[in-house]
Amino acid sequence: MSRTLTSGMLGVTTADVVRPVYFVKMVFDSSDTSNPVLLWSGLGDLAFGGETYTGLGDLLSISDIAETSDISATGINVALSGLNRAFVAQALGYQYQGRPLTVFLGAFNDQGALIADPIVVFSGFMDTMTISEGAETSTISVNVENKLVAFERTKVRRYTAEDQKIDYPLKLANGSDNPNYDAGFEFVTSIVQKEIIWGRPTGSAGGSSGGSGTGNGQNPYPNQYE
């Protein structure tokens, strides 16, 4: 959980009466656009962070958010009930696996206004989704991985030209040459057994093994290490 709280949210932690509220931001991506789904645990529309969230009330449920003392990836489950078919079509028509899902915790003051600023209590990536369709509405249950799960995944990369082309390909998607193509790793194999003399002048024909080509076998650089 974030330790950076505004003065308003800090006051909520010690208040006699707390009016909590949750915000859920789910990002569904297609090949050319990003379509966030913005929901909150109340009724009606509510603006927050420059975006408008749709209220689901009790139809939005979030499993317990656990915080551990060690670095472990503990996920959550977000269930959305009473959804119309338009939302289900969006969930089915756009990519969701590996896309971000963020849960914010906020609170209202005595006048029913949102206290600035809600804090992030969970940030992760959507994993699996289960959809149960009814006659009029549907229920979606999403398992969300904690972003710390990235530390548990092994990333196998190698210092080869082929591996470097993953990030810097020779050709762009449109078939044109990539101006940022990096050919540095193409020379790795040629320098594996290469002898590089460092810290002394190299000899030349007519000089001794320790000379620099002056012909008298003396080092013309007396202050340089041989």
N, C-alpha and C positions, 0 to 999 in steps of 0.2 A: 504494500500500500504506500502511496505517496506520503512523504513526511512534510511536504510543503503545503501548508494550509493558509488560506486567507484569514484575516482577523474575524470575518463573519463565520466561516466554517469552524474556526477554532472555538468561537463562542458556543457553537452548537454542541460541541463535545461536553460542555459543562452545564448546559441549560437544563432546567427542570422538565421542560416539555420539548420533545424533539419531533419534528415533522419531516421524516426522511423521504427521499424520492430517488428512484433509479432511472438512469438513462442508458440505453443500449444503442450502439452504432455498429451496424453490420454493413460491410462493403462487398457488393457483388460486382464482379468485373466481367466485361465482355472484351473483345479484341480491340475495341476503339473507344470505350467509354467506361466510366466508373459510376455505379448506381448504389449509393448508400441507402440503407433502410434505417430510419431513425424512429425509435420507440421509447416511450417512458411509462412509468408505472402509475399514471393518473388517467384523467379523462380529458378529452379535447386536445387541442394543439397547444404546444408550449415551446417558445423560442429559447434557445440556449446556444451560445457559441456561434452565433450567426446562422444557425440552422433551425428548422422547425421540426419538432418531434411529435409524433402521433401517439396519443394516449391509448393504452390497452387495459389500464386498470389491473384488476386481479387476473386478467387473461395473460399477463406477462409474469413469468416466474423464473427466478434465478436460483440455482443451487448454492449451497454454502461456499463461500470464498475463503479458502484456507491460506494461512500465511505460516511458513515454516522458518525455523532458525537456520536451516542449511539451504543450499541452493538446489532446490528440487522443483521439478515442473509439475505443479498440481493444477489440473484443468477444472473446468466447470461445465454445467449444462444449462442452456437457456431454452425454455419452452414458451412457445407463442401459440395461444389458442384463439379461436374465434376469428381466424383470418379469412378474408375474402379470396376469391379465386385469382384476382389480379396479382395479389402478393405471392400466391403459390406459383403462378406462371413466371414471375420474376425469379423466384428461388430456383425454379427448374430450368429457366432459360439462360441463366448467367453462371459463370464459374464461381464457386464459393470455397472449395477446398484450398487451404493455405491463405485465404483472404482474411484481413484483420477484423476483429470484433473487439470493441472496447466497452467497458461498463463504467459509468460514472455514478458517484454517490453525491447527491445534493440534499438540500433542505429548504423548507419554506419558513419565513418569519411569521410573526403574529398577524400580519396583514395579508398573508397568503402570497407574498412575493418571493421569488426565488433568490436565495442568498448567493452572492458571488464569492467564490466560483466553485462549482462542483468539482470533486477530485476524481482522478482515475483510481479505481479500486481493482480493476483487472484489465489486462491487455493481452490478447493472444490471437490465435489463428483458428478459424473454423476447420473442423476435421470431418466429421460425418453428420449427415442430416437425415432425419426420419420424418416422413410426412404421412399423416393420417387424415384422409379426406372424408368429410361428412356430406350431407345433402346440401347444406347451404354454406357451411364454413369448414375450415380445416385446422389441424394442429401441426405445428412444426417443432421438432425437438432437435437442437443443435449441440453436439459435443464440441467443446472449444479447448484447444491445447494452449497451455501457458507458453509465452514467447521464450521462456527459459529452456524449452524443449530443444531449441537450436543447439544448445551446448552438448546435448546427448547424441547428436547426429555426427557421424564421421564424414569429414570432407576430404576426399582423396583428390589432391591436385599434384601435378608433377612439373618439374622444370624442363619441359620439352616444348618444341615448336608447335606440336599438335595441340597440347593443352593450352598454350597461350592463345591459340586461334579461337578458343571458346569465347574469350573476352574481346579479342582484337582479330576478327576474321579478315582474310585477304580481300573478300568481296562483300559488299553490302547486300541487303535483301533485294534491292532493285537491280543487282548485277553489276553495278559500277565498282571501281576500285575504292577500297577503304583508305581514306587519307590518314587514318590513325593506325594503320596496320603496323604491328610491332614485330620485327624480324630478329630481335636480339637473341632469342633462344635457338635460332637456327645454327648458331656458331658454338653451342655448348659442347657438342661431341668433338669438335676439332681442337678444343683447348684442354681436353681432359688430360692428355699425356704431354702437353706442351711445357717445355722447360722455360721458365722466365727468370732471368738473372736480375736480382734486385740488390741495390746498395753498393755496386762497384762498377767501374767502367769496363766495357767489353773490349777484348783484345782484337787486334787486326793483324794482317799478314806482315811479317818482318819484325814484330815485337814479341816480347816474352809473354808467358801465359798471364802474368799479372800486369803487363803494360797496357798502354793505350794506343800503340802504333807509333811511338816516338822513335823506336829503333834502338834506344840505349837501355831498355829494360827498367827504366826508372819510372816511378809513378808521378805523373805530372800533377796529380791532385793529392798532395801530402796530407790534407786534412780530411780526405774522404776515406771511409772504412773500406778495407779490402777483405 
